[in-house]
């Protein structure tokens, strides 16, 4: 499954909001629906393309994005 344009644009918005805060949490059902078709590995890969690290919290009902640390 390829990421939808909505997914790409949403991740770009998250990446820009990370500049204002250290983390961005996605909790709303409408926002979570954008990510529901992705496997955990695919979600990490797509987030990494936008220099983001993603963690699923509360059994997948919340996603937390942070900046991807560059080593």
N, C-alpha and C positions, 0 to 999 in steps of 0.2 A: 504494500500500500504506500503510495506516495503522499507526502504532506500536501494538504490543500492550501490554496493561496491564503485562505483565512488563517491557517496555522502560521504560515510564514509571516504575515503582516502582524499577527498577534505577538509572536515572539520578538519581532522588531520593536514593537511598542514596549514590551517588557524590558528589553535590553536598554532602551532609552530611559525608562523609569528607574532602572538600577543605578543610573548616575545620580539620582536624587536620594535614593535610600539604598541601604546595603542588601536588602532582600525585598522580593515582591511575592506575596502570597496570593494564590488563586483559590478561591473558596466557593464562588458562585456557581450554581449548577449550569447556567448558560455558558460560562467560560470553560468549565470542566468538560463540557460536551465536545469542545474543539479537540481535546486530547484523548477522548475515550477509545478511538480506534487504534491507538498506537501501543505497541508492546513497550515494556519498560526500557529495553535496549534501544529501540527506535526513538523513543522520546529523549533519551540521553544523547543520542547521536544528533538529532535535529537541534536540541538545545545547545550542544557544543558548537554547531555551525554558527551560532549567534553569540559565542563566548559566554554561555550560561551553564550553570550546574543546576540540576533539578533533583529534588527529593520529594517522594510521595509521603505524605503524612496522614495519619488517621484513616488507615485502610484505603487510601486513594481518594478520600473526599476532600483532600487539600493538597495542593502542589506548592512547593516553595522554590523559588528561583534565586540564585545568587550568582555573582560573577565567577567565571571559571578562572581558577588560579593558574597563572602561567609560570612554569618552572624553567 
